[in-house]
Amino acid sequence: MNRIKFSKLSITAIFSLICLSACEPNKSNSTQLHPTSPSVTPEQSSSYQADVLVRGVYDPFILQPAEIRQPEQSALLRDLFEGLVIYDPQGNIVAGMAESWESADQKTWIFHLRQNAKWSNGEDVTAQDFVRSWQNLALSDNPQKEFLLYMNMQNAKLVIEQSMPVQQLGVQVLDEHSLQIQLDKSTPYLPKMLAHIALLPSYQATPEQKKAFITNGAYSVVEQTADRIQLSQNPYYSNDHRRAFSKVIYQKIDVQHSSQPIDIIQNVKHKSDNINYFPQLCTYFYEFNFRHPILKQKAVRSALISMIPSDIVSQYPFVMPNGINYLPNNMQFEQQRDFEPTLVEQKLQQAGITEQNPLKLRLTYDNNGLHQQIAEHLIRGWSQSDLIRVQAEPVSYQTLLEKRVKGDFQIIRSGWCADYNDPSAFLSMLHSQSADNKMGFSDPEIDQLLAQTLSPDISAQKRTAVYQQIIERTQQEYVVMPIFQYATPVSIAPNVAGYNVTNPTGVIYSKDLYRLNLPKPTDIK
């Protein structure tokens, strides 16, 4: 999937809303790697195979990125295949098949593959394996091909429309172990985007080889049935030799399944004592229509936001409050200010709002489930003021999308999910010319700051400082009404370690995990 915008709110987020009201939140607030978990008793350890990791999945096994329908289906693919870059347990980008990369202008990027990168049959992983895969993606009917456009890849639009030869797509082989990515504009955060599941390499198999499943990731398929896939360590995997588990089993389970030991279940659907809530790169908020003469006044937006009930999401274990900022918590800064006390009546009166001339609001939202519950909370909170009259407008999801695109709203339920871990994935929608900016919001200062972040001459440290300025500006102007950040419930056996509960990417590689009370794997040089 490409970055999932409002019109395609995260599959994970929607799934959480539907299925997890019965789950209990994890009581631990630890943000350390899980070796700090409670000690494991001999009885607990004996129920698990020491060198075998079992991962439970609810959905059909997927061995091709184009077939993914649920985000947890990507875990198997990430164990089998590795792209140019991967995530570490904290959710940061680290080298994958590419050992290094550089760019002089943030538009032309060169990636150098590991000299010892191999497929599971011992053949070299080459630059052509990546170029061929991305070209095939551009010509496919896979909706994830839109991510090539989002990456700003040169000629992606024309190639996808098939009005230009695929060879003109902005990626080419320089030599066996080097490829060049050409972009339409400066994109300093490109490496963070390349961990996307759609950008894995493809092996060009002969008719005889197609009987085998050849991979370049940490593990390879050794056995498959309808409800079980068994993996073993890929002996040619060169990126990391610290794999503690010799085998990884993906086991198909049902919603009530809990009879046998399962080490990890992402987006778990049943109650468990071992649930950890991982943050998502997804936030939930309401948008103001800045074309409305009253709502474009900062004082009014400030007053409305200050009246959000403090307990609006306290009953939902799968969400995380994110304060005054609509960005995920991991992208916020320590000095972020909190909501400031606001004299609501005074603010509204400054805007010419009185009991005789009350503020009449139309609140548009989805007419089901949590969306309706949150909207009702907001309406009750605002209705406490004699100066505010709220008209509820519950609509179908499709109607909600249409109204937002047309600008036919005053305040509307919205949301944003990102496919890479960088503030630009959220802040770019605030640009006055952004196609994703449906609010009519325009701030020359933010436009100018966003332009600075794309400068090829700006350092990473300076870019971070500019991001902070943009975030502070959005807070000062009360640009959106933030409600919460989504979280994903993951059941993890208490004797499994090597993950980080603050990782917002949703990626947990089997190669990073190990079992407690056993010798920790060490590097093998």
C-alpha positions as CSV (number, residue, x, y, z in Angstrom):
1,M,0.0,0.0,0.0
2,N,1.1,3.5,-0.6
3,R,0.8,6.0,2.2
4,I,-2.7,5.5,3.3
5,K,-4.4,8.9,3.2
6,F,-7.8,9.8,4.7
7,S,-9.6,8.1,1.8
8,K,-7.9,4.8,2.7
9,L,-7.5,5.0,6.4
10,S,-5.1,2.3,7.6
11,I,-6.2,-1.3,7.4
12,T,-4.6,-1.8,10.8
13,A,-6.4,1.1,12.3
14,I,-9.8,0.1,11.0
15,F,-9.2,-3.5,12.1
16,S,-8.3,-2.3,15.6
17,L,-11.6,-0.4,15.8
18,I,-13.6,-3.3,14.8
19,C,-12.0,-6.2,16.7
20,L,-10.3,-5.1,19.9
21,S,-12.7,-3.7,22.3
22,A,-12.4,-6.8,24.5
23,C,-8.6,-6.6,24.8
24,E,-7.0,-5.4,28.0
25,P,-4.1,-3.0,27.7
26,N,-0.6,-4.0,28.8
27,K,0.0,-2.7,32.3
28,S,3.7,-2.2,31.6
29,N,4.9,1.3,30.6
30,S,8.5,0.2,29.8
31,T,10.0,1.6,26.7
32,Q,13.1,-0.5,26.8
33,L,13.9,-3.6,24.7
34,H,12.0,-6.5,26.2
35,P,15.0,-8.2,28.0
36,T,13.7,-6.1,30.9
37,S,10.5,-8.2,30.9
38,P,9.5,-10.2,33.9
39,S,11.6,-13.4,34.4
40,V,10.2,-16.6,32.9
41,T,9.5,-19.6,35.0
42,P,10.7,-23.1,34.0
43,E,7.1,-24.1,33.5
44,Q,6.6,-21.2,31.0
45,S,9.9,-22.0,29.2
46,S,9.1,-25.7,28.8
47,S,5.9,-25.0,26.8
48,Y,8.0,-23.4,24.0
49,Q,10.6,-24.9,21.7
50,A,13.9,-23.1,22.4
51,D,15.1,-22.6,18.9
52,V,11.7,-22.4,17.1
53,L,9.6,-19.2,16.9
54,V,5.9,-19.7,16.2
55,R,4.0,-16.7,14.8
56,G,0.2,-16.9,14.6
57,V,-1.7,-15.3,11.7
58,Y,-5.4,-15.0,11.0
59,D,-5.3,-14.3,7.3
60,P,-4.2,-16.4,4.3
61,F,-0.4,-16.7,3.7
62,I,0.9,-14.2,1.2
63,L,4.1,-14.8,-0.7
64,Q,3.8,-11.9,-3.1
65,P,3.6,-8.2,-2.0
66,A,0.9,-7.4,-4.6
67,E,-1.5,-9.8,-2.8
68,I,-1.3,-8.3,0.7
69,R,-4.7,-7.4,2.1
70,Q,-3.9,-7.1,5.8
71,P,-0.7,-5.4,7.2
72,E,0.3,-8.4,9.4
73,Q,0.6,-10.5,6.2
74,S,3.7,-8.5,5.4
75,A,5.6,-10.2,8.3
76,L,6.2,-13.4,6.4
77,L,7.4,-11.5,3.3
78,R,9.8,-9.5,5.4
79,D,11.3,-12.7,6.9
80,L,11.7,-14.1,3.3
81,F,12.8,-11.0,1.4
82,E,14.9,-8.0,2.1
83,G,15.0,-4.6,0.4
84,L,17.7,-2.0,0.1
85,V,17.0,-0.9,3.7
86,I,15.3,-2.4,6.7
87,Y,14.2,-1.3,10.2
88,D,16.0,-1.9,13.4
89,P,13.9,-2.9,16.5
90,Q,13.3,0.8,17.3
91,G,11.9,1.5,13.9
92,N,15.0,3.3,12.5
93,I,16.3,2.7,9.0
94,V,19.4,0.6,8.7
95,A,21.3,-1.0,5.9
96,G,19.6,-4.0,4.2
97,M,20.8,-5.3,0.9
98,A,22.4,-1.9,0.3
99,E,25.5,-1.4,2.5
100,S,25.7,2.3,1.7
101,W,24.2,5.1,-0.4
102,E,24.8,8.7,-1.3
103,S,23.4,11.7,-3.1
104,A,24.9,15.1,-3.9
105,D,21.6,16.9,-4.6
106,Q,18.9,14.6,-3.0
107,K,17.5,14.0,-6.5
108,T,20.1,11.5,-7.8
109,W,20.7,8.7,-5.4
110,I,23.2,5.8,-5.8
111,F,22.8,2.7,-3.7
112,H,25.6,0.1,-3.3
113,L,24.7,-3.5,-2.6
114,R,26.6,-5.7,-0.3
115,Q,29.2,-7.6,-2.3
116,N,28.3,-10.8,-0.5
117,A,24.5,-10.4,-0.9
118,K,23.1,-13.7,-2.0
119,W,19.8,-15.4,-2.9
120,S,19.0,-18.6,-1.0
121,N,20.4,-20.7,-3.9
122,G,23.8,-19.0,-3.6
123,E,23.5,-16.7,-6.6
124,D,24.4,-13.0,-6.2
125,V,21.7,-10.4,-5.4
126,T,22.2,-7.8,-8.1
127,A,21.1,-4.3,-8.9
128,Q,19.1,-5.7,-11.8
129,D,17.0,-7.7,-9.3
130,F,15.7,-4.4,-7.8
131,V,15.3,-2.5,-11.1
132,R,13.4,-5.4,-12.6
133,S,11.1,-5.6,-9.6
134,W,10.3,-1.9,-9.6
135,Q,9.7,-1.9,-13.3
136,N,7.3,-4.8,-13.0
137,L,5.5,-3.0,-10.2
138,A,5.0,0.1,-12.4
139,L,3.4,-2.0,-15.1
140,S,1.3,-4.1,-12.8
141,D,-2.3,-3.7,-11.6
142,N,-1.0,-3.6,-8.1
143,P,-2.3,-0.4,-6.4
144,Q,1.0,-0.2,-4.5
145,K,2.6,1.1,-7.8
146,E,1.3,4.6,-6.7
147,F,4.0,4.6,-4.2
148,L,6.5,5.1,-7.0
149,L,4.8,8.4,-7.6
150,Y,4.8,9.3,-4.0
151,M,8.6,8.7,-4.0
152,N,8.9,11.3,-6.7
153,M,10.5,8.8,-9.0
154,Q,11.3,10.3,-12.4
155,N,8.7,9.5,-15.1
156,A,6.7,7.3,-12.7
157,K,3.4,8.8,-13.8
158,L,4.0,8.4,-17.5
159,V,5.3,4.8,-17.1
160,I,2.4,3.8,-14.9
161,E,0.0,5.3,-17.5
162,Q,2.0,3.3,-20.1
163,S,2.6,6.3,-22.2
164,M,6.4,6.0,-21.7
165,P,8.6,2.8,-21.9
166,V,9.3,1.2,-18.6
167,Q,13.0,1.6,-19.2
168,Q,12.5,5.3,-18.7
169,L,11.4,4.8,-15.1
170,G,13.9,6.6,-12.8
171,V,15.8,3.6,-11.7
172,Q,18.7,2.0,-13.5
173,V,21.6,-0.4,-13.1
174,L,25.0,1.2,-12.9
175,D,26.9,-2.0,-12.4
176,E,26.2,-5.4,-10.9
177,H,26.2,-4.1,-7.3
178,S,25.1,-0.4,-7.8
179,L,21.8,1.2,-8.9
180,Q,20.8,4.8,-9.4
181,I,17.4,6.3,-8.4
182,Q,16.5,9.5,-10.2
183,L,13.8,11.7,-8.7
184,D,11.8,14.6,-10.0
185,K,12.6,16.7,-7.1
186,S,14.8,16.8,-4.0
187,T,13.7,14.2,-1.5
188,P,16.1,14.0,1.4
189,Y,14.1,11.4,3.2
190,L,14.1,8.9,0.3
191,P,16.1,6.2,2.2
192,K,13.3,6.1,4.8
193,M,10.8,5.4,2.1
194,L,12.7,2.4,0.7
195,A,11.6,0.0,3.5
196,H,8.2,-0.1,1.9
197,I,6.9,-3.7,1.3
198,A,6.3,-3.0,-2.4
199,L,10.0,-2.4,-3.1
200,L,11.4,-5.8,-2.4
201,P,13.7,-7.4,-5.1
202,S,12.6,-10.2,-7.4
203,Y,14.5,-13.2,-8.5
204,Q,14.3,-14.1,-12.2
205,A,13.8,-17.9,-12.0
206,T,14.2,-20.3,-14.8
207,P,11.3,-22.8,-15.5
208,E,13.1,-25.4,-13.4
209,Q,13.8,-23.0,-10.6
210,K,10.2,-21.9,-10.3
211,K,9.5,-25.2,-8.5
212,A,11.6,-23.8,-5.6
213,F,11.0,-20.7,-3.6
214,I,14.1,-18.6,-3.8
215,T,14.5,-15.8,-1.2
216,N,17.2,-13.2,-0.1
217,G,16.0,-12.6,3.5
218,A,16.9,-14.1,6.8
219,Y,14.8,-17.2,6.2
220,S,13.6,-19.6,3.5
221,V,10.5,-21.7,3.0
222,V,11.1,-25.4,3.7
223,E,7.5,-26.7,4.0
224,Q,4.1,-25.4,3.3
225,T,0.5,-26.6,4.0
226,A,-2.8,-24.8,3.9
227,D,-2.5,-23.7,7.5
228,R,1.2,-23.8,8.2
229,I,4.5,-22.5,6.7
230,Q,7.8,-23.6,8.1
231,L,10.9,-21.5,7.5
232,S,14.6,-22.3,8.2
233,Q,17.6,-20.0,8.3
234,N,18.8,-18.9,4.8
235,P,22.5,-20.0,4.9
236,Y,23.4,-17.4,2.4
237,Y,21.9,-14.4,4.3
238,S,24.8,-12.0,4.8
239,N,23.3,-9.0,6.6
240,D,23.0,-10.4,10.1
241,H,24.3,-13.6,11.7
242,R,22.6,-13.2,15.0
243,R,19.5,-15.3,14.3
244,A,18.5,-17.1,17.5
245,F,15.8,-19.2,15.9
246,S,16.8,-22.0,13.6
247,K,13.1,-22.3,12.5
248,V,10.2,-20.0,12.2
249,I,6.7,-21.4,11.9
250,Y,3.8,-19.3,10.6
251,Q,0.6,-20.9,12.0
252,K,-2.9,-20.1,10.7
253,I,-5.2,-19.5,13.7
254,D,-8.8,-18.5,14.3
255,V,-10.1,-15.7,16.5
256,Q,-10.5,-17.9,19.6
257,H,-7.3,-19.8,19.1
258,S,-5.2,-20.0,22.3
259,S,-4.7,-23.7,22.9
260,Q,-1.1,-24.1,21.9
261,P,1.9,-21.9,22.6
262,I,2.2,-19.1,20.0
263,D,5.1,-16.7,20.4
264,I,3.8,-13.7,18.6
265,I,0.4,-12.6,17.1
266,Q,0.2,-9.1,15.6
267,N,-3.2,-7.4,15.8
268,V,-4.3,-10.1,18.2
269,K,-8.1,-10.6,18.3
270,H,-8.5,-12.5,21.5
271,K,-7.8,-11.7,25.1
272,S,-4.3,-12.3,26.3
273,D,-2.2,-11.6,29.4
274,N,0.8,-10.8,27.1
275,I,-0.6,-7.9,25.0
276,N,1.7,-5.0,24.2
277,Y,0.3,-1.9,22.5
278,F,2.7,-0.7,19.7
279,P,2.1,2.8,18.4
280,Q,1.2,3.2,14.7
281,L,2.2,5.9,12.3
282,C,-1.5,6.7,12.2
283,T,-3.3,9.6,13.8
284,Y,-7.0,10.5,14.1
285,F,-8.2,14.1,14.1
286,Y,-10.9,16.5,12.9
287,E,-10.3,19.1,10.2
288,F,-11.6,22.7,10.1
289,N,-12.7,24.3,6.8
290,F,-10.6,27.4,6.6
291,R,-12.9,28.8,4.0
292,H,-15.6,29.3,6.6
293,P,-15.5,32.9,7.8
294,I,-15.8,32.0,11.5
295,L,-13.7,28.8,11.6
296,K,-10.8,30.6,9.9
297,Q,-10.5,32.7,13.1
298,K,-7.8,31.3,15.3
299,A,-9.7,32.3,18.5
300,V,-12.7,30.1,17.5
301,R,-10.5,27.1,16.7
302,S,-8.7,27.5,20.0
303,A,-11.9,27.6,21.9
304,L,-13.3,24.5,20.3
305,I,-10.2,22.5,20.8
306,S,-9.9,23.5,24.4
307,M,-13.4,22.1,25.0
308,I,-12.6,18.6,23.9
309,P,-13.5,16.3,26.8
310,S,-10.3,15.1,28.6
311,D,-11.7,11.5,28.7
312,I,-12.7,11.3,25.1
313,V,-10.5,8.2,24.3
314,S,-9.9,6.9,27.8
315,Q,-12.1,3.9,27.3
316,Y,-10.3,2.6,24.2
317,P,-7.1,0.6,24.9
318,F,-5.9,0.6,21.3
319,V,-5.4,4.4,21.1
320,M,-2.9,6.8,22.5
321,P,-3.5,10.5,23.2
322,N,-1.2,12.7,21.3
323,G,-1.9,16.1,22.9
324,I,-2.2,19.2,20.8
325,N,-0.2,17.8,18.0
326,Y,-1.7,15.6,15.2
327,L,1.7,13.9,14.6
328,P,2.5,10.5,16.1
329,N,4.2,10.8,19.5
330,N,7.5,9.6,18.2
331,M,7.7,12.6,15.9
332,Q,7.0,15.2,18.6
333,F,9.6,17.1,20.5
334,E,10.2,17.3,24.2
335,Q,9.4,21.1,24.4
336,Q,6.0,20.6,22.8
337,R,3.6,22.7,24.7
338,D,0.3,21.2,26.0
339,F,-3.1,22.7,25.6
340,E,-3.3,26.2,27.1
341,P,-6.2,27.2,29.3
342,T,-8.7,29.1,27.2
343,L,-11.5,31.4,28.4
344,V,-13.9,29.9,26.0
345,E,-16.7,32.5,26.4
346,Q,-14.2,35.3,26.0
347,K,-12.6,33.9,22.9
348,L,-16.0,33.3,21.2
349,Q,-17.2,36.8,22.1
350,Q,-14.1,38.3,20.6
351,A,-15.2,36.6,17.4
352,G,-18.6,38.3,17.6
353,I,-20.4,35.2,19.0
354,T,-23.1,35.8,21.5
355,E,-26.2,34.1,22.8
356,Q,-28.2,36.1,20.3
357,N,-25.7,35.3,17.5
358,P,-24.4,31.8,18.5
359,L,-21.8,29.8,16.7
360,K,-23.6,27.3,14.5
361,L,-21.5,24.3,13.7
362,R,-22.0,21.3,11.4
363,L,-20.0,18.3,12.5
364,T,-19.6,15.6,9.8
365,Y,-18.5,12.1,10.8
366,D,-18.9,8.4,10.0
367,N,-22.3,7.1,11.3
368,N,-20.9,3.9,12.9
369,G,-18.9,2.6,15.8
370,L,-16.1,4.6,17.4
371,H,-16.5,7.5,15.0
372,Q,-20.0,8.1,16.1
373,Q,-19.0,7.7,19.8
374,I,-16.2,10.3,19.6
375,A,-18.5,12.7,17.7
376,E,-21.1,12.4,20.3
377,H,-18.5,13.2,23.0
378,L,-17.5,16.4,21.1
379,I,-21.1,17.5,20.6
380,R,-21.8,17.1,24.3
381,G,-18.7,19.0,25.3
382,W,-19.4,21.9,23.0
383,S,-23.1,22.0,23.8
384,Q,-22.2,23.0,27.4
385,S,-21.7,26.5,26.1
386,D,-24.7,28.7,25.5
387,L,-22.8,30.3,22.6
388,I,-22.5,27.1,20.5
389,R,-25.1,25.2,18.6
390,V,-24.0,21.9,16.9
391,Q,-25.7,20.2,14.0
392,A,-24.7,16.5,13.9
393,E,-24.1,15.2,10.3
394,P,-23.6,11.4,10.5
395,V,-22.9,10.0,7.0
396,S,-21.6,6.9,5.4
397,Y,-17.9,6.5,4.9
398,Q,-18.2,7.0,1.2
399,T,-20.2,10.2,1.6
400,L,-17.6,11.4,4.1
401,L,-14.9,11.0,1.5
402,E,-16.9,12.8,-1.1
403,K,-17.8,15.7,1.2
404,R,-14.1,16.2,2.2
405,V,-12.9,16.2,-1.4
406,K,-15.6,18.8,-2.4
407,G,-14.9,20.9,0.7
408,D,-18.5,20.4,1.7
409,F,-18.0,20.5,5.5
410,Q,-17.3,22.8,8.4
411,I,-15.6,20.3,10.8
412,I,-15.0,16.8,9.5
413,R,-13.6,13.5,10.8
414,S,-10.2,12.8,9.3
415,G,-7.1,10.8,9.8
416,W,-3.6,10.2,8.3
417,C,-1.3,7.2,8.1
418,A,2.2,7.2,6.8
419,D,4.3,4.5,5.1
420,Y,7.6,5.8,6.3
421,N,8.9,7.1,9.7
422,D,9.6,10.8,9.1
423,P,7.6,14.0,10.0
424,S,7.5,14.9,6.3
425,A,5.0,12.2,5.8
426,F,2.5,14.2,7.9
427,L,3.6,17.8,7.5
428,S,3.6,17.8,3.7
429,M,-0.2,17.8,3.6
430,L,-0.2,21.3,5.2
431,H,1.4,22.9,2.1
432,S,-1.1,25.3,0.5
433,Q,-0.7,23.5,-2.9
434,S,-0.8,20.0,-1.6
435,A,-3.4,17.8,-3.2
436,D,-4.1,16.3,0.2
437,N,-4.9,19.7,1.8
438,K,-8.7,19.8,1.6
439,M,-9.1,22.3,4.5
440,G,-8.3,25.3,2.4
441,F,-5.5,26.0,4.9
442,S,-2.8,28.3,3.7
443,D,0.2,29.7,5.6
444,P,3.1,31.3,3.7
445,E,5.4,30.7,6.7
446,I,4.7,26.9,6.7
447,D,5.0,26.8,2.9
448,Q,8.4,28.5,3.1
449,L,9.6,26.2,5.9
450,L,8.5,23.1,4.0
451,A,10.5,24.3,1.1
452,Q,13.6,24.6,3.3
453,T,13.3,21.0,4.4
454,L,13.8,19.9,0.7
455,S,16.9,21.9,0.2
456,P,19.9,19.7,-0.9
457,D,22.2,21.9,1.2
458,I,20.3,21.6,4.5
459,S,21.9,19.2,7.1
460,A,19.8,16.5,8.9
461,Q,20.1,18.5,12.1
462,K,18.9,21.7,10.6
463,R,16.0,19.8,8.8
464,T,14.9,18.5,12.2
465,A,15.0,22.0,13.6
466,V,12.8,23.2,10.7
467,Y,10.3,20.4,11.3
468,Q,10.1,21.6,14.8
469,Q,9.3,25.1,13.7
470,I,6.5,23.8,11.5
471,I,5.1,21.7,14.3
472,E,5.1,24.7,16.7
473,R,3.4,26.8,14.0
474,T,0.6,24.3,13.6
475,Q,0.2,24.3,17.3
476,Q,0.1,28.0,17.6
477,E,-2.5,28.2,14.8
478,Y,-4.6,25.3,16.0
479,V,-4.7,24.0,12.4
480,V,-6.4,20.7,13.2
481,M,-8.2,19.1,16.1
482,P,-6.1,16.1,17.3
483,I,-7.9,13.2,19.0
484,F,-5.5,10.3,19.2
485,Q,-2.8,8.1,17.7
486,Y,-3.7,4.5,16.8
487,A,-2.0,1.5,18.5
488,T,-1.7,-2.1,17.5
489,P,-2.2,-4.9,20.0
490,V,0.5,-7.5,19.7
491,S,0.6,-10.7,21.9
492,I,4.2,-11.7,22.6
493,A,5.2,-14.6,24.7
494,P,6.9,-13.4,28.0
495,N,10.0,-15.3,27.2
496,V,10.6,-13.7,23.8
497,A,12.8,-10.6,23.6
498,G,14.5,-8.4,20.9
499,Y,11.6,-6.1,20.1
500,N,10.9,-2.5,21.2
501,V,7.4,-1.5,22.3
502,T,7.9,2.1,21.1
503,N,8.5,1.0,17.4
504,P,5.8,2.7,15.4
505,T,6.4,0.9,12.0
506,G,4.6,-2.3,12.7
507,V,7.6,-4.3,11.6
508,I,8.9,-7.1,13.8
509,Y,11.5,-9.3,12.1
510,S,11.9,-12.8,13.3
511,K,15.7,-12.5,12.9
512,D,15.8,-9.9,15.7
513,L,14.0,-12.0,18.3
514,Y,15.4,-14.5,20.8
515,R,14.2,-16.4,23.8
516,L,15.0,-15.3,27.3
517,N,16.8,-17.5,29.8
518,L,18.8,-18.9,27.0
519,P,22.2,-17.7,25.8
520,K,21.8,-14.5,23.7
521,P,23.1,-14.8,20.2
522,T,26.3,-13.0,19.3
523,D,27.8,-11.8,16.1
524,I,29.5,-14.4,14.0
525,K,32.2,-12.7,12.0
